[in-house]
Amino acid sequence: MQFRLGNRRPCIALVATLGDRGTAEPLERLPDSKSLARWCVDGGFLAVLPKIFSQELVLVCLLREAIYRSACAVREFQKPRTEDIATINNWASRTTLVPQLSADGRSANWKKERTLSPVLAVIARDAIDLLTRTPPVRIKLCADSTCRTLFVDESRPGKRQWCAMNICGNRAKSRSFARRHRANGDRTPPIASGELD
């Protein structure tokens, strides 16, 4: 299973581990402890696969949903739930991963760590930064009705609609194209020479 990482900030990368939020059966990208361990490595938080216990997986999902609900509340200019704030603050108060400057002086990596708690502390602190420093109108949910994942609209005009243009944006365009052609009685025009170039 592919994780939706890209260049997402840590808290949004965690939220994206539950896909297809707008459907009756969301896609769980962290179905087991091994998946969570791989996500920690693929996301650049840890250098080696950590040993993760089933109870830790439950805690990760609780933090993930606390962040999602809180961001949804803030974007609607509402107060987050008290228990969600407590969950985020609890993890943010713990020891975090330690950044270390690389030899080139232009990049950094996390100091080698093998446990999950510092990863969640980094994510929770990033969530606090998102909720307190990002204008609510820039915190958005993907316009794809099946996706509904969280993203920050950093475009200048603030009109971005999809969490990822190459996935949800393309899917929306394909659906729109299909609808137009169904409305025209499936009379798909022939492709002229050179249109696929």
C-alpha positions in Angstrom: 0.0 0.0 0.0 1.3 3.4 -0.9 1.4 6.2 1.7 0.4 9.7 0.7 3.5 11.5 1.9 4.9 13.9 -0.8 6.1 17.1 0.8 3.2 17.2 3.3 3.9 18.5 6.8 4.1 15.8 9.5 0.6 16.2 11.0 -1.1 16.2 7.5 1.0 13.2 6.5 -0.4 11.4 9.5 -4.0 12.5 8.7 -3.5 11.1 5.1 -3.0 7.6 6.5 -6.8 7.3 6.4 -7.9 7.7 2.8 -11.3 8.0 1.1 -12.8 9.7 4.2 -15.9 10.7 2.2 -16.9 7.1 1.6 -18.7 4.5 3.7 -15.6 2.5 3.9 -12.5 4.7 4.4 -9.1 3.3 3.3 -7.0 2.5 6.3 -3.3 2.8 5.3 -2.1 1.7 8.8 -4.0 -1.6 9.2 -1.3 -3.1 11.5 1.9 -2.3 13.4 4.1 -3.3 10.5 2.5 -0.7 8.3 2.9 2.0 10.9 6.6 1.1 11.3 7.1 1.3 7.5 5.3 4.7 7.5 7.7 6.0 10.1 10.6 5.1 7.9 9.1 6.1 4.6 8.1 9.5 6.1 11.7 10.1 7.1 11.0 10.1 10.9 13.1 7.1 11.7 16.0 5.4 10.0 15.1 1.9 10.9 11.8 0.1 11.4 10.7 0.5 15.0 9.1 -2.2 17.1 5.5 -1.1 17.5 2.9 -2.7 19.7 -0.8 -3.0 18.9 -1.7 -0.5 21.6 0.6 2.1 20.1 -1.2 1.7 16.8 -4.5 2.6 18.6 -2.8 5.7 20.1 -1.6 6.8 16.7 -5.1 6.5 15.3 -6.5 8.5 18.2 -4.0 11.3 17.6 -4.6 11.2 13.8 -8.4 11.7 14.3 -7.9 14.4 17.0 -5.8 16.4 14.6 -8.3 15.9 11.7 -11.3 16.9 13.8 -9.5 19.9 15.3 -8.4 21.1 11.9 -12.0 20.7 10.6 -13.2 22.7 13.6 -10.7 25.5 13.2 -11.3 25.9 9.5 -15.0 26.4 10.3 -14.0 28.9 13.0 -15.2 26.5 15.7 -13.5 25.3 18.9 -12.0 21.8 18.8 -13.3 19.2 21.2 -11.7 19.3 24.6 -10.6 15.7 24.4 -8.9 16.3 21.1 -7.0 19.3 22.4 -5.9 17.1 25.4 -4.7 14.3 23.1 -2.7 16.7 21.0 -1.2 18.5 24.0 -0.4 15.2 25.7 1.8 14.1 22.8 3.3 17.6 22.2 4.6 17.6 25.8 6.8 14.6 25.3 10.4 14.4 24.2 10.6 14.9 20.4 13.0 13.8 17.7 16.2 15.7 17.7 17.3 17.4 14.4 20.9 17.2 13.4 22.6 19.3 10.8 24.2 17.3 8.0 27.9 17.7 6.9 26.9 19.9 4.0 25.4 22.5 6.3 22.3 22.7 4.2 20.2 19.7 5.2 19.2 18.0 8.4 18.2 14.6 9.5 16.6 13.3 12.7 19.0 11.9 15.3 18.8 8.1 15.2 15.8 7.0 17.2 14.0 3.6 17.4 10.8 4.4 19.3 7.5 5.8 18.3 6.9 8.4 21.1 9.2 11.1 19.7 7.7 10.8 16.3 4.2 11.4 17.7 5.6 14.4 19.7 6.9 16.0 16.5 3.6 15.4 14.8 1.6 16.8 17.7 3.8 19.9 17.9 3.3 20.4 14.1 -0.4 20.1 14.6 -0.3 22.9 17.2 1.7 25.0 14.7 -0.9 24.3 12.0 -3.9 25.1 14.1 -2.4 28.3 15.6 -0.4 29.8 12.8 -2.3 28.9 9.6 -5.2 31.2 8.6 -8.4 29.0 8.9 -9.3 29.8 5.3 -6.1 28.2 4.2 -6.9 24.9 6.0 -9.0 22.9 3.5 -10.5 19.6 2.8 -10.0 18.0 -0.6 -12.9 18.9 -3.0 -13.0 15.3 -4.2 -16.1 14.0 -2.3 -14.6 10.6 -1.8 -11.2 11.8 -0.5 -11.9 14.7 1.9 -8.3 14.7 3.2 -6.8 17.7 4.8 -4.3 20.1 3.1 -3.0 23.6 3.5 -3.7 25.9 0.5 -0.4 27.7 -0.1 -1.4 29.0 -3.5 -1.3 32.8 -3.9 -5.0 33.2 -4.8 -6.1 30.6 -2.2 -8.2 28.7 -4.7 -6.6 25.3 -4.6 -9.3 22.5 -4.5 -7.5 19.2 -4.3 -5.1 17.7 -1.8 -3.1 16.4 -4.8 -3.6 17.5 -8.4 -2.0 14.4 -9.8 -4.4 12.1 -7.9 -7.7 13.8 -6.8 -7.5 16.6 -9.4 -7.0 14.2 -12.2 -9.8 11.9 -10.9 -12.2 14.9 -10.8 -11.3 15.9 -14.3 -11.8 12.4 -15.6 -15.3 12.2 -13.9 -16.2 15.6 -15.4 -15.1 14.5 -18.8 -17.1 11.3 -18.6 -20.2 13.2 -17.4 -20.0 15.6 -20.3 -19.8 12.8 -22.8 -22.7 10.8 -21.2 -24.8 14.0 -21.4 -23.9 14.2 -25.1 -25.3 10.6 -25.7 -21.8 9.0 -25.5 -20.9 10.6 -28.8 -17.2 10.8 -28.1 -15.5 12.9 -30.8 -12.8 11.1 -32.7 -9.2 12.1 -31.7 -7.7 14.2 -34.3 -4.2 13.5 -35.5 -1.6 15.0 -33.2 -4.0 15.5 -30.2 -2.1 12.9 -28.1 1.3 14.5 -28.7 
